[in-house]
Structures are given as structure tokens and as C-alpha cells.
């Protein structure tokens, strides 16, 4: 077995001591980075390789922090007018996926 298969095995067992500690450290570290930061190399090289990443000129990797969860409709005092179907305020779903939002944020910066 090659090195990538051992790494995949570790990533599959996320509740092991090694992985839980590594994920905690990474989460702490990522919180202290700016919301859009360029990386020199992928944090998971074996996964990036499977997804088509090649370590050569022209491939760029960014880590982007985006909002999670549902959105809130911006209406004054939560008062929406119109039919009851349109009265939702709190659980509005964002129409675009997270990847497109992240790519837009990167495009604004560079």
C-alpha cells in the first residue's frame, strides 16, 4: 500500500485521537487566517490529486471562509407584507452553492 492509502485510512476515521487533534489544531489555525488566503500547496494532497490537481504552473489554491447556514430576509422589524407564503424571515435558503460564492470572493480579491 502506498502512502496515500494510509492517509485515506486516517481521514476515514475522524474520531481517532490523531485526527480529532489534527482537526482541532487546523480549525484554530484557519480561524486566525484572513477570510481569503492563498495556499502554496493543498492541505490534503491525496484528495486534491484525486480531484485533478497537478503541482505545476497555472494551478492556484485559495482557502475561503464563507457564511454557513440559512439567510435572514432583511425586512424592518420582521414585518413582511403580501401573501402568507412570502412571510418567511429566518429560514431563507441561498440560491447559489457554496463553491460559486467562494469563487466570487476570490475573484474580487485577485
C-alpha positions in Angstrom: 0.0 0.0 0.0 1.2 3.5 -0.9 1.3 6.5 1.4 -2.0 7.9 0.0 -3.9 4.8 1.1 -2.6 5.2 4.6 -3.6 8.8 4.6 -7.1 8.0 3.3 -7.5 5.4 6.1 -6.6 8.1 8.7 -9.1 10.6 7.1 -11.9 7.9 7.2 -11.5 7.5 11.0 -12.2 11.1 12.0 -12.9 10.2 15.7 -9.5 8.7 16.3 -7.1 10.6 18.6 -4.8 11.7 15.8 -7.5 13.0 13.5 -9.5 14.8 16.2 -6.4 16.6 17.5 -5.3 17.5 14.0 -8.8 18.8 13.1 -8.9 20.9 16.3 -5.5 22.5 15.5 -6.4 23.2 11.9 -9.7 24.8 12.9 -8.0 27.0 15.3 -5.3 27.9 12.7 -7.9 28.6 10.0 -9.8 31.0 12.3 -6.7 33.2 12.6 -6.2 33.4 8.8 -7.9 36.1 6.7 -11.2 35.1 5.1 -9.5 34.6 1.7 -5.9 33.3 1.8 -3.7 31.8 -0.9 -2.1 28.5 -0.2 1.2 27.2 -1.5 0.1 23.6 -1.6 -3.2 21.8 -0.8 -3.8 20.8 2.8 -4.9 17.3 1.6 -2.6 16.4 -1.3 -4.1 12.9 -1.9 -7.6 14.3 -2.2 -6.5 17.1 -4.4 -4.7 14.7 -6.7 -7.9 12.6 -7.0 -9.9 15.7 -7.9 -7.4 16.6 -10.7 -4.9 18.9 -9.1 -1.4 18.9 -10.6 1.6 20.6 -8.9 2.6 22.8 -11.8 2.2 26.4 -13.0 -1.3 27.6 -13.6 -2.9 25.8 -10.6 -3.8 28.1 -7.8 -5.3 27.2 -4.4 -7.2 29.5 -2.1 -8.9 28.9 1.2 -12.1 30.9 1.5 -14.3 31.4 4.6 -18.0 31.7 3.7 -21.2 32.0 5.7 -22.8 28.8 6.7 -26.5 28.0 7.2 -29.6 29.8 6.1 -30.0 33.5 5.5 -32.3 36.1 7.1 -34.5 38.3 5.0 -33.7 42.0 5.6 -37.1 43.4 6.5 -37.7 46.2 9.0 -38.9 44.7 12.4 -39.6 41.4 10.7 -42.7 42.7 9.1 -43.3 41.3 5.6 -46.2 42.4 3.5 -48.1 40.3 1.0 -49.3 36.8 0.9 -48.6 34.4 3.8 -46.4 32.2 1.6 -43.9 35.1 1.4 -43.9 35.8 5.2 -40.7 33.8 5.9 -37.9 35.8 7.6 -35.5 33.4 9.2 -35.0 30.2 7.1 -34.4 31.7 3.7 -32.2 29.5 1.5 -29.4 31.0 -0.5 -29.9 30.2 -4.2 -26.2 29.7 -5.2 -24.0 26.9 -3.9 -21.0 27.5 -1.6 -18.4 26.9 -4.3 -19.7 29.7 -6.5 -19.8 32.1 -3.6 -16.2 31.2 -2.7 -15.0 31.6 -6.3 -16.7 35.0 -6.4 -14.9 36.1 -3.2 -11.6 35.0 -4.7 -12.3 36.8 -7.9 -13.0 40.1 -6.1 -9.6 40.0 -4.3 -7.2 38.9 -7.1 
